[in-house]
Amino acid sequence: MKFEELLLEAIDEGLSLLGETPKQAVYFHLEKTFKIKRLDIPYRIEEFTDAIEKIFGTGAKIIEIQIMKCLFKKVGYKFKHHPKQKKLTFTEYVAAVKLEKNKSENIKKQQTNPNRKQNEKKHNTRTNTLERSQKPSNWISKSSPRIVLL
């Protein structure tokens, strides 16, 4: 699942803390007042954060923390809120989670196909050999009618 989809689900769940009707009212207000459609929120996270803070004031932090708890759960991380440590903004938390999720996906891809780089190198060498060869007859073995990679 794409990060943006996970984020939108986490936002839905975080706003559900308010109840279904208030959640829908928040989405309505976001769209009408701030011109932020629900599906655009993951791509406009700073504007969403500003809007939520304008709507709820200091209470927005509670909603943001709830959204982060949901997001961390969805990506498989444990969320710990440390109010006395350096305060990260909501957008910094989202950016950090997205970065970590992308890193872990890349690591998983490499682990599932450890020979990927080696195979790509072989493929590129084969392609370069074929491109350098001017005559198609060089590609074909005389003993059999199959393509030979030089």
Backbone as ProteinMPNN parsed JSONL, in Angstrom:
{"seq_chain_A": "MKFEELLLEAIDEGLSLLGETPKQAVYFHLEKTFKIKRLDIPYRIEEFTDAIEKIFGTGAKIIEIQIMKCLFKKVGYKFKHHPKQKKLTFTEYVAAVKLEKNKSENIKKQQTNPNRKQNEKKHNTRTNTLERSQKPSNWISKSSPRIVLL", "coords_chain_A": {"N_chain_A": [[0.844, -1.169, 0.0], [0.532, 2.23, -0.77], [2.294, 4.97, 0.72], [0.875, 7.39, 0.939], [-1.779, 6.525, 0.903], [-1.882, 5.077, 3.286], [-1.413, 7.176, 5.063], [-3.701, 8.761, 4.659], [-5.689, 7.021, 5.582], [-4.885, 6.901, 8.26], [-5.334, 9.539, 9.016], [-8.115, 9.647, 8.712], [-8.834, 7.818, 10.735], [-7.738, 9.104, 12.959], [-9.212, 11.494, 13.037], [-11.634, 10.383, 13.554], [-11.724, 10.117, 16.221], [-13.126, 12.239, 17.115], [-15.692, 11.588, 16.445], [-18.08, 10.369, 14.028], [-19.834, 12.213, 12.652], [-18.744, 14.802, 13.397], [-16.209, 14.407, 12.218], [-16.84, 14.317, 9.476], [-17.771, 16.906, 9.263], [-15.407, 18.33, 9.686], [-13.941, 17.58, 7.39], [-15.619, 18.74, 5.463], [-15.376, 21.452, 6.153], [-12.624, 21.774, 5.719], [-12.537, 21.481, 2.944], [-14.327, 23.506, 1.975], [-13.562, 25.946, 3.251], [-10.726, 25.96, 3.317], [-9.994, 24.924, 0.925], [-9.041, 22.31, 0.587], [-9.227, 19.207, -0.509], [-10.302, 16.003, 0.649], [-8.905, 13.753, -0.466], [-6.632, 15.0, -1.323], [-5.145, 15.642, 0.872], [-2.826, 14.06, 1.783], [-0.902, 15.021, 0.039], [-0.752, 17.625, 0.555], [0.128, 18.22, 3.142], [1.235, 20.128, 4.919], [-0.46, 22.332, 4.583], [-2.821, 21.147, 5.423], [-2.197, 20.687, 8.121], [-1.885, 23.344, 9.036], [-4.524, 24.218, 8.635], [-6.002, 22.518, 10.365], [-4.944, 23.373, 12.786], [-5.872, 25.983, 12.81], [-8.592, 25.513, 12.952], [-8.926, 24.02, 15.372], [-7.194, 25.133, 17.214], [-5.004, 24.994, 20.01], [-5.868, 22.492, 20.63], [-5.52, 20.995, 18.391], [-3.163, 19.596, 18.527], [-3.709, 17.282, 19.986], [-5.274, 15.842, 18.192], [-3.435, 15.582, 16.106], [-1.478, 13.981, 17.365], [-2.99, 11.679, 17.752], [-3.451, 10.947, 15.085], [-0.801, 10.426, 14.318], [-0.258, 8.222, 15.975], [-1.97, 6.353, 14.811], [-0.868, 6.26, 12.224], [1.74, 5.335, 12.724], [1.11, 2.798, 13.688], [0.009, 1.648, 11.384], [2.219, 1.481, 9.683], [3.775, -0.169, 11.108], [5.363, 0.64, 13.263], [6.278, 1.526, 16.637], [4.699, 3.948, 18.54], [5.813, 6.568, 20.492], [5.204, 9.181, 22.562], [7.015, 11.906, 23.52], [6.839, 14.471, 25.332], [8.684, 16.209, 26.559], [10.992, 16.136, 25.139], [12.789, 17.31, 22.2], [10.579, 19.058, 20.237], [8.937, 17.8, 17.567], [7.36, 18.862, 14.615], [4.086, 18.141, 13.338], [4.184, 17.776, 10.549], [6.903, 17.197, 10.249], [7.066, 14.759, 11.585], [5.453, 13.202, 9.878], [6.95, 13.332, 7.501], [9.284, 12.045, 8.372], [8.351, 9.459, 8.958], [7.49, 8.667, 6.435], [9.929, 8.652, 5.035], [11.334, 6.641, 6.447], [9.648, 4.455, 5.965], [9.908, 4.196, 3.178], [12.649, 3.58, 3.061], [12.687, 1.108, 4.419], [11.1, -0.412, 2.691], [12.713, -0.443, 0.421], [14.9, -1.867, 1.403], [13.666, -4.322, 1.914], [13.001, -5.041, -0.701], [15.549, -5.396, -1.774], [16.411, -7.509, -0.201], [14.664, -9.54, -0.944], [15.417, -9.968, -3.528], [18.408, -10.459, -3.881], [20.277, -10.678, -5.912], [19.656, -8.76, -7.718], [21.033, -6.344, -8.511], [23.317, -7.486, -9.577], [22.175, -9.008, -11.637], [21.102, -6.905, -13.147], [23.452, -5.686, -13.957], [24.587, -7.717, -15.537], [22.611, -7.833, -17.516], [22.828, -5.253, -18.639], [25.435, -5.413, -19.651], [25.082, -7.402, -21.551], [23.241, -6.129, -23.219], [24.767, -3.938, -24.075], [26.772, -5.319, -25.481], [25.272, -6.424, -27.542], [24.387, -4.082, -28.761], [26.776, -2.975, -29.647], [27.599, -4.732, -31.527], [27.635, -4.866, -34.952], [26.608, -6.477, -37.006], [23.807, -8.491, -37.413], [24.243, -11.177, -37.854], [26.285, -11.886, -36.208], [25.05, -12.383, -33.837], [23.895, -14.805, -33.973], [24.344, -18.216, -33.54], [26.197, -20.439, -35.535], [25.869, -23.135, -35.389], [23.355, -23.577, -34.332], [20.015, -22.233, -34.602], [19.665, -20.117, -32.638], [19.667, -17.216, -30.482], [22.722, -15.936, -29.448], [24.366, -14.703, -26.679], [26.976, -12.581, -26.613]], "CA_chain_A": [[0.0, 0.0, 0.0], [1.315, 3.452, -0.866], [2.355, 5.753, 1.953], [-0.199, 8.388, 0.948], [-3.015, 5.828, 1.275], [-1.776, 4.806, 4.728], [-1.561, 8.449, 5.756], [-5.105, 9.167, 4.6], [-6.406, 6.144, 6.51], [-4.529, 7.322, 9.613], [-6.04, 10.8, 9.25], [-9.524, 9.263, 8.935], [-8.953, 7.206, 12.064], [-7.443, 10.135, 13.962], [-10.361, 12.399, 13.13], [-12.753, 9.612, 14.094], [-11.701, 10.369, 17.663], [-14.163, 13.248, 17.343], [-16.992, 11.021, 16.084], [-18.269, 10.345, 12.569], [-20.418, 13.472, 12.165], [-17.739, 15.869, 13.45], [-15.163, 14.127, 11.227], [-17.358, 14.765, 8.186], [-17.825, 18.371, 9.325], [-14.035, 18.807, 9.502], [-13.627, 17.441, 5.959], [-16.409, 19.755, 4.756], [-14.746, 22.738, 6.452], [-11.339, 21.785, 5.015], [-12.76, 21.679, 1.504], [-14.991, 24.781, 1.669], [-12.832, 27.104, 3.764], [-9.289, 25.914, 3.034], [-9.808, 24.38, -0.436], [-8.261, 21.081, 0.672], [-10.076, 18.022, -0.637], [-9.859, 14.88, 1.481], [-7.91, 12.934, -1.163], [-5.419, 15.796, -1.547], [-4.467, 15.895, 2.148], [-1.456, 13.53, 1.866], [-0.005, 15.785, -0.829], [-0.785, 19.014, 1.046], [0.127, 17.963, 4.579], [1.487, 21.368, 5.662], [-1.693, 23.121, 4.547], [-3.763, 20.431, 6.286], [-1.793, 20.962, 9.505], [-2.256, 24.735, 9.327], [-5.985, 24.301, 8.71], [-6.428, 21.85, 11.601], [-4.562, 24.248, 13.889], [-6.795, 27.127, 12.803], [-9.914, 25.032, 13.38], [-8.945, 23.511, 16.743], [-6.262, 25.836, 18.102], [-4.043, 24.111, 20.67], [-6.454, 21.151, 20.631], [-5.078, 20.287, 17.186], [-2.059, 18.701, 18.902], [-4.292, 15.998, 20.397], [-5.669, 15.163, 16.949], [-2.196, 15.233, 15.4], [-0.877, 12.843, 18.066], [-3.813, 10.511, 17.446], [-3.155, 10.592, 13.685], [0.527, 9.822, 14.299], [-0.38, 6.882, 16.557], [-2.576, 5.5, 13.773], [0.096, 6.106, 11.123], [2.809, 4.447, 13.183], [0.539, 1.447, 13.747], [-0.175, 1.164, 10.014], [3.51, 1.151, 9.076], [4.423, -1.17, 11.941], [6.253, 1.236, 14.249], [5.688, 1.852, 17.928], [4.671, 5.394, 18.738], [6.008, 7.055, 21.854], [5.166, 10.641, 22.614], [7.9, 12.416, 24.556], [6.595, 15.913, 25.296], [9.803, 17.005, 27.068], [12.085, 16.124, 24.168], [12.64, 18.249, 21.085], [9.244, 18.919, 19.66], [8.827, 17.723, 16.112], [6.03, 19.255, 14.141], [3.324, 17.064, 12.711], [4.71, 17.553, 9.189], [8.211, 16.541, 10.374], [6.771, 13.364, 11.904], [4.963, 12.548, 8.657], [8.091, 13.201, 6.587], [10.195, 11.032, 8.919], [7.731, 8.136, 8.786], [7.521, 8.365, 4.995], [11.314, 8.33, 4.705], [11.646, 5.331, 7.022], [8.866, 3.443, 5.249], [10.557, 4.007, 1.882], [13.909, 2.872, 3.294], [12.429, -0.296, 4.754], [10.617, -1.075, 1.476], [13.884, -0.662, -0.442], [15.677, -2.956, 2.012], [12.916, -5.56, 1.674], [13.157, -5.378, -2.115], [16.906, -5.908, -1.965], [16.515, -8.804, 0.471], [13.916, -10.544, -1.702], [16.129, -10.209, -4.773], [19.778, -10.003, -3.639], [21.063, -10.692, -7.152], [19.062, -7.788, -8.627], [22.07, -5.481, -9.086], [24.181, -8.338, -10.386], [21.417, -9.316, -12.842], [21.027, -5.688, -13.948], [24.779, -5.489, -14.545], [24.705, -8.695, -16.623], [21.696, -7.422, -18.586], [23.417, -4.089, -19.292], [26.58, -5.888, -20.411], [24.541, -8.093, -22.719], [22.653, -5.128, -24.099], [25.865, -3.196, -24.689], [27.422, -6.196, -26.452], [24.407, -6.514, -28.714], [24.356, -2.796, -29.437], [28.06, -2.748, -30.295], [27.724, -5.636, -32.66], [27.008, -4.247, -36.111], [25.939, -7.418, -37.89], [22.95, -9.444, -36.719], [24.764, -12.534, -37.995], [27.139, -12.139, -35.044], [24.2, -12.775, -32.718], [23.357, -16.144, -34.188], [25.327, -19.293, -33.577], [26.076, -21.17, -36.796], [25.467, -24.517, -35.152], [21.915, -23.651, -34.065], [19.353, -20.968, -34.907], [19.224, -19.368, -31.461], [20.469, -16.032, -30.218], [23.831, -16.15, -28.527], [24.809, -13.447, -26.069], [28.44, -12.553, -26.666]], "C_chain_A": [[0.897, 1.242, 0.0], [1.241, 4.231, 0.442], [1.186, 6.737, 2.036], [-1.541, 7.772, 1.328], [-3.026, 5.519, 2.769], [-1.992, 6.082, 5.534], [-3.016, 8.893, 5.778], [-5.962, 8.309, 5.531], [-6.139, 6.559, 7.953], [-5.233, 8.633, 9.978], [-7.519, 10.529, 9.511], [-9.722, 8.718, 10.353], [-8.71, 8.231, 13.168], [-8.598, 11.096, 14.144], [-11.6, 11.689, 13.666], [-12.816, 9.702, 15.615], [-12.818, 11.35, 18.044], [-15.575, 12.683, 17.181], [-17.187, 11.152, 14.584], [-18.81, 11.669, 12.026], [-19.424, 14.627, 12.263], [-16.597, 15.665, 12.443], [-15.601, 14.62, 9.849], [-17.439, 16.289, 8.126], [-16.433, 18.979, 9.122], [-13.646, 18.717, 8.03], [-14.364, 18.485, 5.128], [-15.748, 21.125, 4.924], [-13.393, 22.861, 5.743], [-11.526, 22.1, 3.537], [-13.329, 23.065, 1.198], [-14.171, 25.992, 2.088], [-11.378, 27.134, 3.306], [-8.965, 25.337, 1.662], [-8.904, 23.151, -0.455], [-9.23, 19.904, 0.61], [-9.462, 16.883, 0.162], [-8.738, 14.085, 0.808], [-6.601, 13.672, -1.438], [-4.588, 15.986, -0.279], [-3.051, 15.311, 2.187], [-0.434, 14.316, 1.036], [0.093, 17.25, -0.405], [-0.769, 19.002, 2.581], [0.385, 19.228, 5.396], [0.233, 22.235, 5.702], [-2.767, 22.481, 5.429], [-3.462, 20.736, 7.754], [-2.174, 22.382, 9.907], [-3.766, 24.874, 9.501], [-6.515, 23.688, 10.004], [-6.105, 22.725, 12.806], [-5.445, 25.493, 13.946], [-8.179, 26.719, 13.292], [-9.932, 24.737, 14.874], [-8.019, 24.241, 17.711], [-5.272, 24.864, 18.709], [-4.559, 22.676, 20.757], [-6.049, 20.33, 19.421], [-3.974, 19.292, 17.513], [-2.582, 17.321, 19.304], [-4.682, 15.184, 19.17], [-4.438, 14.723, 16.184], [-1.523, 14.02, 16.046], [-1.662, 11.575, 17.766], [-3.558, 10.022, 16.01], [-1.794, 9.899, 13.612], [0.496, 8.422, 14.903], [-0.938, 5.913, 15.522], [-1.598, 5.233, 12.641], [1.217, 5.155, 11.517], [2.324, 3.01, 13.212], [0.432, 0.846, 12.343], [1.145, 0.772, 9.348], [4.321, 0.191, 9.941], [5.442, -0.629, 12.927], [5.511, 1.427, 15.554], [5.792, 3.349, 18.123], [4.859, 5.703, 20.207], [6.049, 8.566, 21.793], [6.003, 11.097, 23.798], [7.778, 13.937, 24.575], [7.771, 16.772, 25.78], [10.989, 17.029, 26.112], [11.821, 17.169, 23.097], [11.304, 18.002, 20.406], [9.33, 18.912, 18.139], [7.436, 18.2, 15.735], [5.365, 18.046, 13.504], [3.886, 16.746, 11.326], [6.084, 16.885, 9.234], [8.037, 15.062, 10.725], [6.351, 12.611, 10.648], [6.115, 12.317, 7.686], [9.051, 12.114, 7.063], [9.639, 9.629, 8.727], [7.768, 7.725, 7.318], [8.925, 7.941, 4.576], [11.682, 6.943, 5.207], [10.901, 4.212, 6.313], [9.507, 3.151, 3.894], [11.874, 3.252, 2.024], [13.655, 1.395, 3.557], [11.895, -1.062, 3.544], [11.775, -1.374, 0.537], [14.741, -1.802, 0.089], [14.983, -4.287, 1.759], [13.054, -6.003, 0.226], [14.523, -5.987, -2.386], [17.072, -7.285, -1.341], [15.778, -9.888, -0.306], [14.597, -10.866, -3.023], [17.572, -9.721, -4.623], [20.639, -9.939, -4.895], [20.581, -9.657, -8.152], [20.119, -6.921, -9.292], [22.985, -6.276, -9.997], [23.486, -8.681, -11.701], [21.303, -8.097, -13.751], [22.35, -5.441, -14.653], [24.972, -6.435, -15.727], [23.841, -8.277, -17.803], [22.288, -6.25, -19.353], [24.622, -4.493, -20.131], [26.106, -6.574, -21.677], [23.965, -7.1, -23.711], [23.749, -4.356, -24.814], [26.579, -4.038, -25.739], [26.587, -6.277, -27.714], [24.379, -5.2, -29.474], [25.651, -2.533, -30.194], [28.232, -3.602, -31.534], [26.945, -5.059, -33.839], [26.174, -5.226, -36.938], [25.078, -8.385, -37.078], [23.471, -10.874, -36.834], [25.698, -12.887, -36.838], [26.335, -12.619, -33.846], [23.779, -14.236, -32.805], [24.489, -17.159, -34.281], [25.122, -20.071, -34.871], [25.606, -22.588, -36.582], [23.976, -24.649, -34.84], [21.29, -22.273, -34.261], [18.851, -20.223, -33.661], [20.153, -18.191, -31.231], [21.517, -16.369, -29.167], [24.247, -14.785, -27.981], [26.318, -13.501, -25.946], [29.038, -11.89, -25.45]], "O_chain_A": [[1.908, 1.282, 0.702], [0.252, 4.158, 1.171], [0.579, 6.892, 3.095], [-2.352, 8.413, 1.996], [-4.048, 5.679, 3.437], [-2.671, 6.07, 6.561], [-3.509, 9.353, 6.808], [-6.864, 8.822, 6.194], [-7.053, 6.57, 8.777], [-5.674, 8.811, 11.114], [-8.11, 11.11, 10.421], [-10.648, 9.107, 11.065], [-9.396, 8.224, 14.191], [-8.93, 11.473, 15.268], [-12.514, 12.336, 14.176], [-13.845, 9.399, 16.22], [-13.372, 11.293, 19.142], [-16.537, 13.235, 17.715], [-16.524, 11.965, 13.94], [-18.29, 12.188, 11.038], [-19.271, 15.371, 11.295], [-16.08, 16.632, 11.884], [-14.827, 15.262, 9.14], [-17.207, 16.891, 7.078], [-16.292, 20.013, 8.47], [-13.086, 19.664, 7.477], [-13.796, 19.052, 4.194], [-15.581, 21.865, 3.954], [-13.055, 23.926, 5.226], [-10.775, 22.882, 2.954], [-12.87, 23.73, 0.27], [-14.096, 26.97, 1.344], [-10.854, 28.189, 2.949], [-7.799, 25.267, 1.275], [-8.108, 22.963, -1.375], [-9.963, 19.641, 1.564], [-8.244, 16.815, 0.329], [-7.73, 13.779, 1.445], [-5.584, 13.051, -1.746], [-3.447, 16.442, -0.351], [-2.132, 16.021, 2.597], [0.765, 14.268, 1.314], [0.905, 18.011, -0.929], [-1.558, 19.691, 3.226], [-0.195, 19.386, 6.471], [-0.097, 22.806, 6.741], [-3.527, 23.18, 6.099], [-4.374, 21.011, 8.534], [-2.721, 22.602, 10.988], [-4.231, 25.567, 10.407], [-7.377, 24.269, 10.663], [-6.9, 22.812, 13.742], [-5.729, 25.999, 15.032], [-8.858, 27.493, 13.967], [-10.854, 25.157, 15.574], [-8.064, 23.985, 18.914], [-4.749, 23.997, 18.009], [-3.774, 21.745, 20.938], [-6.212, 19.11, 19.413], [-3.856, 18.259, 16.855], [-1.96, 16.306, 18.993], [-4.445, 13.977, 19.118], [-4.396, 13.607, 15.664], [-1.051, 13.128, 15.341], [-1.075, 10.515, 17.549], [-3.465, 8.819, 15.767], [-1.651, 8.893, 12.917], [1.162, 7.521, 14.392], [-0.446, 4.795, 15.374], [-1.505, 4.108, 12.152], [1.599, 4.277, 10.744], [3.048, 2.101, 12.806], [0.732, -0.331, 12.144], [1.185, -0.158, 8.543], [5.419, -0.218, 9.563], [6.308, -1.376, 13.383], [4.282, 1.485, 15.586], [6.846, 3.945, 17.899], [4.153, 5.168, 21.063], [6.842, 9.15, 21.055], [5.735, 10.723, 24.94], [8.544, 14.622, 23.896], [7.843, 17.952, 25.438], [11.891, 17.853, 26.261], [10.778, 17.823, 23.084], [10.961, 16.873, 20.053], [9.741, 19.891, 17.517], [6.464, 17.965, 16.454], [6.02, 17.057, 13.178], [4.045, 15.578, 10.973], [6.405, 16.087, 8.353], [8.773, 14.212, 10.224], [6.836, 11.511, 10.386], [6.243, 11.234, 7.116], [9.573, 11.347, 6.254], [10.378, 8.71, 8.372], [8.045, 6.569, 6.999], [9.084, 6.969, 3.838], [12.277, 6.154, 4.472], [11.46, 3.139, 6.085], [9.635, 1.991, 3.505], [12.187, 2.386, 1.207], [14.323, 0.532, 2.988], [12.203, -2.242, 3.383], [11.818, -2.44, -0.076], [15.252, -2.611, -0.685], [15.638, -5.274, 1.426], [13.206, -7.192, -0.053], [14.648, -6.962, -3.126], [17.783, -8.134, -1.878], [16.219, -11.037, -0.328], [14.372, -11.939, -3.583], [17.928, -8.681, -5.176], [21.632, -9.212, -4.926], [21.023, -9.651, -9.301], [20.11, -6.773, -10.514], [23.382, -5.801, -11.061], [24.113, -8.655, -12.76], [21.394, -8.219, -14.972], [22.372, -5.033, -15.814], [25.455, -6.029, -16.784], [24.274, -8.352, -18.953], [22.261, -6.242, -20.584], [24.809, -3.96, -21.225], [26.662, -6.355, -22.754], [24.183, -7.224, -24.916], [23.673, -4.143, -26.024], [26.957, -3.516, -26.788], [27.116, -6.207, -28.824], [24.35, -5.199, -30.705], [25.629, -1.933, -31.269], [28.934, -3.225, -32.472], [25.746, -4.796, -33.736], [25.15, -4.845, -37.506], [25.574, -9.028, -36.153], [23.161, -11.704, -35.98], [25.878, -14.063, -36.525], [26.9, -13.211, -32.926], [23.355, -14.827, -31.812], [25.461, -16.968, -35.012], [23.984, -20.333, -35.259], [25.011, -23.191, -37.476], [23.391, -25.71, -35.056], [21.966, -21.257, -34.102], [17.715, -19.749, -33.647], [21.282, -18.168, -31.722], [21.232, -16.997, -28.147], [24.453, -13.836, -28.738], [26.868, -14.362, -25.26], [30.26, -11.787, -25.342]]}, "name": "protein", "num_of_chains": 1, "seq": "MKFEELLLEAIDEGLSLLGETPKQAVYFHLEKTFKIKRLDIPYRIEEFTDAIEKIFGTGAKIIEIQIMKCLFKKVGYKFKHHPKQKKLTFTEYVAAVKLEKNKSENIKKQQTNPNRKQNEKKHNTRTNTLERSQKPSNWISKSSPRIVLL"}
